[in-house]
Amino acid sequence: MGECARVLKPGGGLVLSDLYARKGGDAHTLLGRLDSREGLEGRLRQAGLEPVLFEDHTPALTSLWAGAVLSGRDCGLPDILRSPDWPRGVKPGYSLCISRKTGV
């Protein structure tokens, strides 16, 4: 986040579209670090980026994944989510987040 803020001009925008922890808070998972919405927005603010939009697009990712599975291209995600190593209570989602660099 810091590097993104460093290279952006003031008022410049950053678009993030990624997995996030929809329920259960920030976590380190088999998929990597999953920030909650609050955690992500806090990290953006710390870097000098002000969140202006956050949208949950979990249904779109679910539909894409289901289509892949039904056509025989299993991505292994259900196995990861059922793993005993998956953090208890953490439910992944898919988000779109737009932020702007603050300052002059």
Secondary structure by P-SEA (a helix, b strand, c coil): caaaaaaccccbbbbbbcccccccccccccccccccaaaaaaaaaaacccccbbbbaaaaaaaaaaaaaaaccccaaaaaaaccccccccccccbbbbbbbbcc
